[in-house]
Amino acid sequence: MKKVLVLAETRDGQLRNVSLEALAAAHVLAEGGEVVAALFGPDSGAHAAVLGHHGAGTVYVADHAALAQYTPDAYAQALKQLIDFVSPDAVVLGHTAIGRDVAPRVAARLGYGLISDVTGLEAGPVFTRPIYAGKAFQKRTFTDGAIMITIRPNNIPAAAPDTGKTATVVPFDVEIKDLRSIVKEVVRKTSGKVDLSEAKIIVSGGRGVKSADGFKPLYELAEVLGAAVGASRGACDADYCDYSMQIGQTGKVVTPDLYIACGISGAIQHLAGMSNSKVIVAINKDPEAPIFQVADYGIVGDLFEVVPLLTAEFKKVLV
Ligand code: FAD
């Protein structure tokens, strides 16, 4: 029986779903032991109840003002102090921008082992993670000592909430000093309602959309499906959309339940970011486009005809 700590994350005041997935992973690692969670930042304690419903027995809340926005220094200091206090056998974070940045810093300071970008775990524990840009999977295990993992969003299912379960909320005072960077302002480049990296459905556009306006039918489809809109680098390079939407080897890596690729050829660098999606639908007017090799469903046609038809049909059943 082990003690496992989860660093939960919020974004725009909302608890991120990957934190609930991290709690599910933590329960596997705890082998019947104790699962505790942490929330950083002012007002973050409001999410403690939900963490409790998902199996956190204790939630430590560090509401220091320096944790309002992520900075590597402040988060690393706070997480290290919390780990020193809690002494967990394992720490689980989301493989998010924050998790990817803070986990190696703290693991190195503490001498913890770290396995990042975990997409599956089984008893042992044995961790699965993609390698070679998603073309192969590696199974890894720790040999000894305390461990830290980051889990890729949308891969380890969160447990159903049990409102009968509650967490004990414990304020945790952290001492943050010698900050080498402070966040003065955050300017968001995307205004999408659904976060790309955690979206269950993604409608993605490539150079085939032909212009910034060409993304309009994709946004309409996404609106009906409750999806996020992504893009290939081809579309970003052509200035049809912002680079924050780029999916692929040098963009975001996503694993939605449904990925709809519109006017995307399927270059290997794009596939590196989306080929592990559960169901892939490709719309392309070229029947030889490589995207069809990874697609579960392929539609050979003009996206400007096909996408509005899909939107109209989905509207009939979903709206
Ligand atoms: P294209 O390859 O030009 O494909 C456009 C497709 O649209 C074609 O298949 C065409 O048949 C179809 N089409 C055209 N009109 C229509 C229509 N009306 N209806 C339907 N279909 C239509 N790419 C990424 O996406 N992500 C990355 O992270 C990434 N990283 C890279 C890193 C490196 C180091 C390098 C060298 C490249 C990287 N690339 C990345 C670029 C990648 O190699 C491709 O150039 C890019 O993915 C192509 O984008 P695309 O599929 O939108 O464009």
Boltz pocket constraint, residues with backbone or C-beta under 6 A from the ligand:
constraints:
  - pocket:
      binder: B
      contacts: [[A, 205], [A, 206], [A, 207], [A, 208], [A, 209], [A, 231], [A, 232], [A, 233], [A, 234], [A, 235], [A, 246], [A, 247], [A, 248], [A, 249], [A, 250], [A, 251], [A, 252], [A, 262], [A, 263], [A, 264], [A, 265], [A, 266], [A, 267], [A, 268], [A, 269], [A, 270], [A, 273], [A, 283], [A, 284], [A, 285], [A, 286], [A, 289], [A, 301], [A, 302], [A, 303], [A, 304]]
      max_distance: 6.0
